Amino acid sequence: TFVKYDHHLGPGDRNFREEVVGHAFPPPVGEVHMNIDLNYANDTHRGIDLFTVIVHEVGHALGLSHNGNPNSIMYPVYVSTVPEIGYKFTNEEVFTIRKLYGQQHKVERGAAVAETSNTQVKRSKTHPTKIQESNEESNQVTTCSCPSNENPENFNICNDNFDFISSVDNQLLIFRREMVYLWKSHTVKRLAKVHSLLHYISFGDTVKAVIKINEFIITFHEQWMTLSKNNVQVTRRVPIYKYHLPEVAGAVYINSTLFIFGHSKYVKLPLFDPDFPVDRRSPAKPMTIWKSDLVYIDYVFGWNDKIYFVHNEHVSTYENGHFEFTDVKLTELLFANICKPEPLNTLSYDN
């Protein structure tokens, strides 16, 4: 149904805000509701791709939840780039659907999804949807690369590796695999899966930073960034090459200025406006402008009005025009009260 008003279906239903594309109710309701006031694309008009939205919402109606993979049709935000080669469900989604609705062959976890299937959905510019069906039945064993069974409470911030660190609303967030931990009151606590921030984040090695600017959540990947507004499921995807950077090592928003860092170059965007994110007047500059010996960084983040540059697990800091190099590990600097420096090698006293 293409409506935007309250449908009185019980808890979870809501009125559509202006930017919301649609929503769906999981089984047994299974209804899909679309926003009729939005401009949808067709052969003569550029707008929101209806096919993309319908596939996503029908996935919810079938029982699929959001997927953090930005290439998945179940990614929690609408990405304006529409693939012409069609959509593929991820291993997890295939496994879930077959688990919910049954299958004629055995499904095991761990194996790869077969490259061919009975039904393939293809798209082209002139024919948005083409269904090609095969009469051959597949005997491939299909399983998924599902999240690790590791107990998240066993995470040791001092000794275990993590993917990256970001600061949102001045809260320090530690990202590890498919989990997010909050550093607060000298403790590390895992965020609940229902936390609003996790609605936007695509987990994986390609995520390099997550920041918040006003009502926007911006997620930086190696080659692009996505901008999402409030809890709205509409996003804009901007390639990083627009900023003359080959890839992203991190991002910091401080004093109304957005800094996007590569490993050896950075871009400074004063008065950054997320509604108009591309500023071609800001060329990439070498990192050595910050400090002559700052040639390469692994990643960077901002916290409490300070910028942290990390290389080989050691950190340099910048605050109010002052640059300081510390010969300590990042964990020892940030979490000094629980992560003690490694002891020096010393000789024992003679008895």
C-alpha positions, 0 to 999 in steps of 0.5 A, spaced: 500 500 500 502 506 498 500 510 504 504 514 509 499 515 515 497 510 521 495 504 519 493 502 527 496 495 526 499 495 533 506 497 536 511 498 531 507 502 526 508 509 525 507 515 521 511 516 515 516 522 516 517 526 509 523 522 507 521 515 509 521 511 503 517 505 507 516 500 512 514 493 513 511 488 518 514 481 519 510 475 519 505 473 520 502 480 518 507 481 512 504 488 510 509 493 506 507 500 506 510 505 501 510 513 502 506 515 496 508 522 496 516 521 494 518 521 487 520 514 484 524 513 478 521 510 471 524 511 464 523 518 464 524 520 471 530 520 476 528 518 483 528 513 488 528 506 485 522 503 486 524 496 485 530 496 490 525 499 495 520 493 494 525 488 494 528 490 501 521 491 504 518 484 501 525 481 505 522 484 511 515 481 510 518 474 509 522 475 516 529 478 514 532 483 518 537 488 516 544 486 514 550 490 515 553 489 508 552 495 504 552 491 498 546 487 500 539 489 499 537 488 506 542 494 508 538 498 513 539 505 508 537 506 501 543 507 497 541 511 491 546 507 486 542 502 483 546 496 480 544 494 473 547 487 474 541 485 479 541 483 486 544 477 490 542 475 497 547 474 502 549 467 505 546 469 511 539 471 508 539 465 504 540 461 510 535 465 514 529 464 508 531 457 507 531 456 515 524 459 515 520 456 509 524 450 508 528 447 502 529 441 498 536 440 500 541 440 506 543 447 508 549 447 512 553 453 515 560 454 513 560 453 505 559 458 500 552 459 496 552 456 490 554 461 484 547 459 480 540 458 483 533 456 480 531 464 479 536 470 478 533 477 478 536 481 472 536 489 471 537 493 465 536 500 463 530 499 459 527 493 462 527 494 470 526 487 472 527 480 468 526 473 471 530 468 468 528 461 471 531 454 470 528 448 470 534 444 473 534 443 480 541 445 484 544 440 488 549 444 491 549 444 499 548 452 501 551 455 508 553 461 510 559 465 513 555 467 520 558 471 525 563 468 530 560 465 536 565 468 540 563 471 547 563 478 547 564 479 554 571 476 553 573 482 549 580 485 552 581 492 550 588 492 552 590 485 549 585 484 543 585 487 536 579 491 534 577 494 527 577 502 529 575 507 534 570 513 533 567 518 537 559 520 536 556 525 541 563 525 545 562 518 546 568 513 545 566 507 541 570 501 539 568 497 533 570 490 533 568 485 528 560 485 528 560 488 535 560 496 538 563 497 545 562 504 549 568 506 553 564 509 559 566 510 567 573 506 566 569 500 563 568 497 556 561 495 555 558 492 549 552 496 545 545 493 545 543 491 538 537 495 538 541 501 539 539 507 534 547 508 532 547 500 530 541 502 525 546 505 520 553 502 521 555 497 516 560 492 519 566 489 516 574 491 515 572 496 510 569 501 515 574 506 517 570 511 521 563 513 524 561 520 526 555 525 527 554 532 524 548 535 527 542 530 525 546 526 520 550 519 521 556 519 516 559 512 515 566 512 512 568 506 508 575 505 504 572 508 497 566 511 499 561 515 505 554 514 506 550 520 509 544 518 513 539 523 517 536 521 523 532 515 523 530 516 516 532 510 511 534 514 506 542 515 505 546 518 500 553 515 498 559 519 496 565 516 492 571 518 496 575 520 489 570 526 489 575 529 495 581 527 491 583 521 496 585 514 494 582 511 500 580 513 507 584 512 514 579 516 518 575 522 519 574 527 524 569 533 525 571 539 530 570 546 530 565 546 524 570 543 520 570 536 517 577 532 516 577 526 511 584 523 512 587 518 507 594 514 509 598 520 507 593 525 505 587 529 508 582 534 506 579 540 510 572 542 509 570 548 513 563 549 515 561 542 512 554 541 510 552 534 509 546 536 505 551 538 500 557 534 501 562 535 495 566 541 496 571 540 490 575 547 492 578 543 497 584 539 494 588 533 498 594 535 502 600 531 505 599 529 512 606 532 513 603 539 514 600 537 520 607 535 522 614 534 518 615 527 520 607 525 520 608 521 513 603 515 514 598 514 519 594 507 520 587 511 522 585 517 525 579 519 530 577 525 534 575 525 541 574 531 546 576 536 542 583 532 540 585 528 534 589 522 535 593 519 529 595 512 530 601 508 526 604 502 528 599 502 535 603 508 537 599 515 537 600 522 536 595 527 538 593 534 536 590 539 540 589 547 540 595 548 535 599 543 539 602 537 536 605 531 541 608 525 539 607 519 545 611 513 545 606 509 548 600 504 545 594 507 543 590 503 549 595 505 554 594 512 553 586 512 552 585 506 557 591 508 562 587 506 568 586 499 566 591 498 561 598 498 564 604 499 560 609 493 559 614 492 564 621 494 562 626 488 562 630 488 568 635 484 572 633 481 579 637 483 585 642 478 588 640 475 594 
